[in-house]
Amino acid sequence: MPLSYVNPGEVKQVISFSAGNKYKDRFMSMGIVPGRNIKIIDITNAGLIIEVQNTRFALNKGLAHLIQVI
């Protein structure tokens, strides 16, 4: 399921990316890698606020849709 479908407060594990290398490299530089957990902190009109290893990031919904989680 895409990360953009996850509800606030849920923790999901990254399984893959449905994106090209440009975005994969960007995600990996943020610590978003397969096998790592992501917590959804909040969802706004602009996108999602997520937490990865005690660091918070904002992602627009388009980018969040490229991250596949279980």
C-alpha positions as CSV (number, residue, x, y, z in Angstrom):
1,M,0.0,0.0,0.0
2,P,1.3,3.5,-0.7
3,L,2.4,5.6,2.3
4,S,-0.1,8.2,1.3
5,Y,-3.0,5.9,2.4
6,V,-1.8,5.4,6.0
7,N,-3.6,7.1,8.8
8,P,-2.0,9.4,11.4
9,G,-0.5,7.5,14.4
10,E,0.2,4.3,12.4
11,V,3.6,2.8,12.0
12,K,4.4,1.0,8.8
13,Q,7.5,-0.7,7.3
14,V,8.9,0.4,4.0
15,I,9.0,-2.4,1.5
16,S,9.9,-0.7,-1.8
17,F,9.7,2.4,-4.0
18,S,7.7,2.9,-7.2
19,A,10.0,5.7,-8.3
20,G,13.1,6.3,-10.4
21,N,16.6,6.4,-9.0
22,K,16.4,10.2,-8.5
23,Y,13.6,9.8,-5.9
24,K,15.0,6.5,-4.5
25,D,18.3,8.3,-3.7
26,R,16.4,11.2,-2.1
27,F,14.4,8.9,0.1
28,M,17.5,6.9,1.1
29,S,19.3,10.1,2.0
30,M,16.4,10.8,4.4
31,G,16.8,7.4,6.0
32,I,13.7,6.0,4.2
33,V,15.0,2.6,3.2
34,P,13.3,-0.8,2.8
35,G,12.9,-2.5,6.2
36,R,12.7,0.7,8.2
37,N,9.6,1.8,10.0
38,I,7.9,5.1,9.3
39,K,5.4,6.7,11.7
40,I,2.7,9.1,10.3
41,I,2.6,12.1,12.6
42,D,0.0,14.2,10.8
43,I,-1.7,14.6,7.4
44,T,-2.3,18.1,6.1
45,N,-3.7,19.5,2.8
46,A,-0.1,19.8,1.5
47,G,1.1,16.3,2.5
48,L,2.3,14.2,5.4
49,I,4.5,14.7,8.4
50,I,6.4,11.5,9.0
51,E,9.0,10.4,11.6
52,V,11.9,8.2,10.6
53,Q,14.4,7.2,13.4
54,N,13.4,10.1,15.6
55,T,13.6,12.7,12.8
56,R,10.5,14.4,11.3
57,F,10.1,15.2,7.6
58,A,7.3,16.7,5.5
59,L,6.5,14.9,2.3
60,N,4.0,16.0,-0.3
61,K,1.3,13.5,-1.1
62,G,2.8,12.7,-4.5
63,L,6.1,11.7,-3.0
64,A,4.4,9.8,-0.2
65,H,2.5,7.8,-2.9
66,L,5.8,6.5,-4.3
67,I,6.7,4.8,-1.0
68,Q,5.2,1.3,-0.6
69,V,4.7,0.1,3.0
70,I,3.2,-2.9,4.8
